[in-house]
């Protein structure tokens, strides 16, 4: 739609990253990943499994960050040990952040600079190693730049395709880096050597915009697709149901 904001396009790009997931547990981190996940469940992926982040599986879709709204409908119990049972079998899709990501999908959330004496501490390894080796993983980067798309990450938290290739086939059987979604475009690893490819440009973004905000050479398809815009119904759901307070603009303004 012509009046869709960049943030709303990003919400749809997140939703599209979940297309085909079916009955899979999805764990989104970030405002736009939460909106996009819930948008997918309300439209083309109704069987996605969403939790409250604590110990319950929620049947209905709630607005993000709302003090008021429908009461959650609990349809299942998901204590922490069951989360691990789910993720170890590859039945989870996590949408994580990435302070740094390189051309093969290695991700850093731990620190900037030398690990022994870092310039800046970040949030830490978190679950990145276990997530990336055990189930499908996508990354959300709200402000793409040469500081986030880097030639080599300072610390490897999430395992990229080059490192996964060094593992035993049994160890990497669930390794699946699916998408990297940023404020500029959608990226994947659908190349012979699993190096990052620009899968689509968001409306209003040029190839030059992407290239000047990437610290490594991307694979560029020909022709280069444009990320699809939200439909009228998707815009209504985003604006009136999922994020009536406009929290999405906190992550992506344009």
LINFEN-V97630 format. One record per residue. N is the residue number from 1. RES is the residue in one letter. PSI is psi in whole degrees, -180 to 180 (* if undefined). OMEGA is omega in radians with two decimals (* if undefined). D_FIRST is the distance of its C-alpha to the first C-alpha in Angstrom with 1 decimal. Layout:
# LINFEN-V97630
n->[N & N]
res->[RES & RES]
psi->[PSI & PSI]
omega->[OMEGA & OMEGA]
d_first->[D_FIRST & D_FIRST]
This chain:
# LINFEN-V97630
n->[1 & 2 & 3 & 4 & 5 & 6 & 7 & 8 & 9 & 10 & 11 & 12 & 13 & 14 & 15 & 16 & 17 & 18 & 19 & 20 & 21 & 22 & 23 & 24 & 25 & 26 & 27 & 28 & 29 & 30 & 31 & 32 & 33 & 34 & 35 & 36 & 37 & 38 & 39 & 40 & 41 & 42 & 43 & 44 & 45 & 46 & 47 & 48 & 49 & 50 & 51 & 52 & 53 & 54 & 55 & 56 & 57 & 58 & 59 & 60 & 61 & 62 & 63 & 64 & 65 & 66 & 67 & 68 & 69 & 70 & 71 & 72 & 73 & 74 & 75 & 76 & 77 & 78 & 79 & 80 & 81 & 82 & 83 & 84 & 85 & 86 & 87 & 88 & 89 & 90 & 91 & 92 & 93 & 94 & 95 & 96 & 97 & 98 & 99 & 100 & 101 & 102 & 103 & 104 & 105 & 106 & 107 & 108 & 109 & 110 & 111 & 112 & 113 & 114 & 115 & 116 & 117 & 118 & 119 & 120 & 121 & 122 & 123 & 124 & 125 & 126 & 127 & 128 & 129 & 130 & 131 & 132 & 133 & 134 & 135 & 136 & 137 & 138 & 139 & 140 & 141 & 142 & 143 & 144 & 145 & 146 & 147 & 148 & 149 & 150 & 151 & 152 & 153 & 154 & 155 & 156 & 157 & 158 & 159 & 160 & 161 & 162 & 163 & 164 & 165 & 166 & 167 & 168 & 169 & 170 & 171 & 172 & 173 & 174 & 175 & 176 & 177 & 178 & 179 & 180 & 181 & 182 & 183 & 184 & 185 & 186 & 187 & 188 & 189 & 190 & 191 & 192 & 193 & 194 & 195 & 196 & 197 & 198 & 199 & 200 & 201 & 202 & 203 & 204 & 205 & 206 & 207 & 208 & 209 & 210 & 211 & 212 & 213 & 214 & 215 & 216 & 217 & 218 & 219 & 220 & 221 & 222 & 223 & 224 & 225 & 226 & 227 & 228 & 229 & 230 & 231 & 232 & 233 & 234 & 235 & 236 & 237 & 238 & 239 & 240 & 241 & 242 & 243 & 244 & 245 & 246 & 247 & 248 & 249 & 250 & 251 & 252 & 253 & 254]
res->[X & X & X & X & X & X & X & X & X & X & X & X & X & X & X & X & X & X & X & X & X & X & X & X & X & X & X & X & X & X & X & X & X & X & X & X & X & X & X & X & X & X & X & X & X & X & X & X & X & X & X & X & X & X & X & X & X & X & X & X & X & X & X & X & X & X & X & X & X & X & X & X & X & X & X & X & X & X & X & X & X & X & X & X & X & X & X & X & X & X & X & X & X & X & X & X & X & X & X & X & X & X & X & X & X & X & X & X & X & X & X & X & X & X & X & X & X & X & X & X & X & X & X & X & X & X & X & X & X & X & X & X & X & X & X & X & X & X & X & X & X & X & X & X & X & X & X & X & X & X & X & X & X & X & X & X & X & X & X & X & X & X & X & X & X & X & X & X & X & X & X & X & X & X & X & X & X & X & X & X & X & X & X & X & X & X & X & X & X & X & X & X & X & X & X & X & X & X & X & X & X & X & X & X & X & X & X & X & X & X & X & X & X & X & X & X & X & X & X & X & X & X & X & X & X & X & X & X & X & X & X & X & X & X & X & X & X & X & X & X & X & X & X & X & X & X & X & X & X & X & X & X & X & X]
psi->[145 & -26 & 8 & 137 & 166 & -39 & -40 & -36 & -41 & -38 & -43 & -38 & -39 & -47 & -44 & -29 & -18 & -3 & 129 & -3 & -31 & -137 & 78 & 142 & 129 & 133 & 99 & 141 & 118 & 158 & -54 & -41 & -38 & -43 & -46 & -40 & -45 & -32 & -43 & -42 & -35 & -13 & -90 & -5 & 67 & -16 & 1 & 142 & 119 & 143 & 171 & 7 & -2 & -81 & 13 & 148 & 129 & 128 & -38 & 167 & 126 & 154 & 154 & 139 & 23 & 131 & -30 & 150 & -178 & 150 & 140 & 140 & 110 & 124 & 0 & 166 & 128 & 72 & 167 & -39 & -31 & -28 & -45 & -38 & -37 & -47 & -32 & -21 & 8 & 11 & 36 & 148 & 116 & 139 & 98 & 164 & 169 & 110 & -33 & 143 & 142 & -175 & -20 & 8 & 9 & 136 & 146 & 127 & 2 & -54 & 164 & 130 & -167 & 131 & -33 & -28 & 75 & 153 & -33 & 138 & 139 & -152 & -10 & 177 & -34 & -137 & 16 & -48 & -48 & -37 & -53 & -26 & -13 & -17 & 177 & 137 & 134 & 156 & 143 & 121 & 99 & -21 & 88 & 134 & 177 & -10 & -24 & -37 & 96 & 155 & -37 & 129 & 149 & -36 & 134 & 111 & -62 & 139 & 123 & 176 & -34 & -39 & -38 & -32 & -21 & -7 & 163 & 144 & -36 & -37 & -31 & 15 & -25 & 5 & 124 & 89 & 115 & -58 & 154 & 121 & 129 & -179 & -7 & -30 & -173 & 136 & 150 & -172 & 32 & 64 & 162 & -38 & 11 & 33 & 155 & 137 & 140 & 107 & -34 & 151 & 138 & 150 & 135 & -4 & 138 & 161 & -37 & -39 & -44 & -46 & -38 & -11 & 23 & 133 & 11 & 164 & 130 & 152 & 127 & 116 & 161 & 117 & 163 & 115 & 163 & 137 & 134 & 147 & 158 & 147 & 169 & -43 & -39 & -40 & -41 & -45 & -44 & -48 & -33 & -27 & -50 & -36 & 60 & -20 & -5 & 29 & -23 & -30 & -11 & -26 & -39 & 118 & -38 & *]
omega->[-3.06 & -3.10 & 3.12 & 3.09 & 3.08 & 3.13 & -3.13 & 3.03 & 3.11 & 3.10 & 3.13 & 3.11 & 3.06 & 3.14 & -3.12 & 3.09 & -3.13 & -3.11 & -3.13 & -3.11 & 3.12 & -3.09 & -3.12 & 3.09 & -3.13 & 3.14 & -3.13 & 3.09 & -3.08 & -3.08 & -3.10 & 3.02 & 3.11 & 3.13 & -3.12 & 3.11 & -3.13 & 3.06 & 3.10 & -3.12 & -3.14 & -3.05 & -2.95 & 3.11 & -3.05 & -3.08 & 3.08 & -3.13 & 3.13 & 3.11 & 3.08 & -3.12 & -3.13 & -3.07 & -3.08 & 2.98 & -3.04 & -3.09 & -3.09 & -3.10 & -3.05 & 3.04 & -3.13 & 3.00 & -3.06 & 3.05 & 3.12 & 3.14 & 3.14 & 3.06 & 3.09 & 3.07 & -3.09 & -3.13 & 3.14 & -3.12 & -3.08 & 3.06 & -2.98 & -3.11 & 3.11 & 3.03 & 3.13 & 3.07 & -3.13 & -3.05 & 3.13 & -3.11 & 3.10 & -3.04 & 3.14 & 3.00 & 3.14 & 3.06 & -3.02 & 2.96 & 3.07 & 3.06 & 3.02 & 3.00 & -3.13 & -2.98 & 3.11 & 3.06 & 2.99 & -3.01 & 3.13 & 3.01 & -2.91 & -3.09 & 3.06 & -3.10 & -3.13 & -3.11 & -3.13 & 3.14 & -3.01 & 3.03 & -3.14 & 3.06 & 3.09 & -3.02 & 3.11 & -3.10 & -3.07 & -3.14 & -3.00 & -3.10 & -3.14 & 3.12 & -3.00 & -3.10 & -3.03 & -3.09 & -3.11 & -3.13 & 2.97 & -3.11 & 3.09 & 3.14 & -3.03 & 3.13 & -3.13 & 3.08 & 3.08 & 3.06 & 3.14 & 3.04 & -2.93 & 3.09 & 3.14 & -3.13 & -3.13 & 3.10 & 3.10 & 3.01 & 3.04 & -3.04 & 3.11 & -3.08 & -3.14 & 3.12 & 3.12 & -3.14 & -3.14 & -3.10 & 3.02 & -3.13 & 3.11 & -3.13 & -3.06 & -3.01 & 3.13 & 3.13 & -3.02 & 3.02 & -2.89 & -3.09 & 2.85 & -3.11 & -3.14 & 3.07 & -3.11 & -3.08 & 3.11 & -3.09 & 3.05 & -3.10 & -3.07 & -3.14 & -3.10 & -3.12 & -3.14 & 2.98 & -2.96 & 3.14 & 3.00 & -3.07 & 3.09 & 3.04 & 3.03 & 3.11 & 3.14 & 3.13 & 3.11 & 3.05 & 3.10 & 3.10 & -3.12 & -3.07 & -3.13 & 3.09 & 3.09 & -3.12 & 3.11 & -3.14 & 3.10 & 2.95 & -3.09 & 3.13 & 3.09 & 0.02 & -3.13 & -3.10 & 3.00 & 3.07 & -3.08 & 3.10 & 3.08 & 2.99 & 3.09 & -3.11 & 3.10 & 3.08 & 3.11 & -3.13 & -3.14 & -2.99 & -3.02 & -3.03 & -2.98 & -3.06 & -3.13 & 3.13 & 3.10 & -3.12 & -3.10 & -3.13 & 3.07 & -3.13 & 3.14 & -3.03 & -3.00 & *]
d_first->[0.0 & 3.8 & 5.5 & 5.4 & 9.0 & 11.0 & 12.7 & 10.0 & 9.2 & 13.0 & 13.4 & 11.7 & 13.9 & 16.8 & 16.2 & 16.2 & 19.4 & 21.0 & 20.2 & 23.7 & 25.5 & 26.8 & 29.4 & 29.5 & 29.9 & 27.0 & 27.8 & 25.0 & 26.1 & 23.8 & 21.3 & 18.1 & 20.1 & 21.2 & 17.8 & 16.6 & 19.9 & 19.8 & 16.3 & 17.7 & 20.8 & 19.0 & 17.2 & 18.6 & 21.5 & 23.5 & 26.7 & 25.9 & 28.7 & 28.0 & 30.9 & 31.6 & 32.7 & 36.3 & 37.9 & 35.8 & 33.2 & 30.7 & 29.6 & 27.0 & 23.8 & 24.2 & 22.1 & 22.6 & 25.4 & 26.0 & 29.6 & 28.9 & 27.4 & 28.6 & 31.6 & 31.2 & 32.5 & 34.7 & 35.2 & 37.1 & 39.2 & 38.1 & 40.8 & 40.7 & 43.0 & 40.7 & 37.8 & 40.0 & 41.0 & 37.3 & 36.3 & 39.6 & 38.8 & 35.3 & 33.5 & 31.3 & 28.1 & 28.0 & 25.2 & 27.3 & 27.1 & 28.8 & 30.5 & 31.4 & 30.5 & 32.0 & 31.4 & 32.9 & 31.1 & 34.1 & 32.9 & 34.6 & 34.4 & 38.1 & 39.1 & 38.8 & 41.9 & 45.0 & 45.1 & 48.7 & 48.0 & 44.2 & 42.8 & 40.4 & 40.2 & 36.9 & 36.4 & 38.6 & 38.5 & 37.2 & 36.6 & 35.2 & 38.2 & 38.5 & 34.8 & 34.3 & 37.4 & 37.0 & 33.5 & 29.9 & 28.6 & 25.2 & 24.9 & 22.5 & 23.0 & 21.0 & 22.6 & 23.4 & 26.4 & 29.8 & 31.2 & 29.0 & 28.8 & 32.5 & 35.1 & 37.0 & 36.5 & 39.3 & 39.8 & 38.7 & 37.3 & 34.9 & 36.5 & 34.8 & 35.4 & 38.3 & 40.2 & 39.4 & 40.9 & 44.2 & 44.5 & 46.2 & 44.0 & 44.7 & 43.6 & 40.2 & 39.5 & 36.5 & 35.2 & 31.5 & 29.3 & 25.9 & 23.1 & 22.8 & 19.4 & 19.2 & 17.1 & 17.1 & 16.7 & 18.0 & 21.7 & 24.2 & 27.9 & 27.8 & 30.5 & 34.2 & 35.4 & 32.5 & 31.5 & 28.0 & 25.4 & 22.0 & 20.0 & 16.5 & 15.2 & 12.2 & 9.9 & 12.3 & 15.3 & 18.2 & 20.9 & 23.3 & 21.6 & 22.0 & 25.5 & 26.8 & 25.8 & 27.5 & 31.3 & 31.8 & 30.8 & 27.9 & 27.8 & 25.2 & 24.2 & 24.1 & 21.6 & 19.4 & 16.1 & 12.8 & 11.6 & 9.0 & 5.5 & 6.0 & 6.4 & 7.2 & 10.6 & 10.0 & 8.5 & 11.6 & 13.8 & 13.1 & 13.5 & 16.2 & 18.1 & 18.0 & 17.8 & 18.3 & 20.4 & 17.7 & 19.9 & 17.2 & 17.3 & 21.0 & 20.2 & 17.4 & 17.0 & 14.7]
